[in-house]
Amino acid sequence: MSETESSRHPLVEARRLLGWSQDGLAARLQARGLGTTKKTIRRWERGVIPGGAAQTALRDLFGVSPVMADRLGWPHWLPRVVSWPFPTRGTTGVLLAR
């Protein structure tokens, strides 16, 4: 099954922006003392909400402030690319720094 832009979970997009696989993200979280596995990442990407410690570690890995994460809530604080039509160059993508 292929993922479309509109149905892709924000965590999928955020980790792909950084070139991280599910295993790579799990390893980074394990290095921070969490028992995260590829299966855990897959569950989050399918809609399970990570616990507080996991969200804190994810927030730190993605460089998101606690204030922004609290204000926007999971998963809306994850970094993403926004595309919009640009008058002379077609579609342009920009990484949103949250």
Protein Blocks (a to p, Z undefined) as FASTA:
>chain_A
ZZdfklpcfklmmmmmnopafklmmmmmmmnopacdfklmmmmmnopacdfklmmmmmmm
nopafklmmmnopaklpccddddddfklopadddddZZ
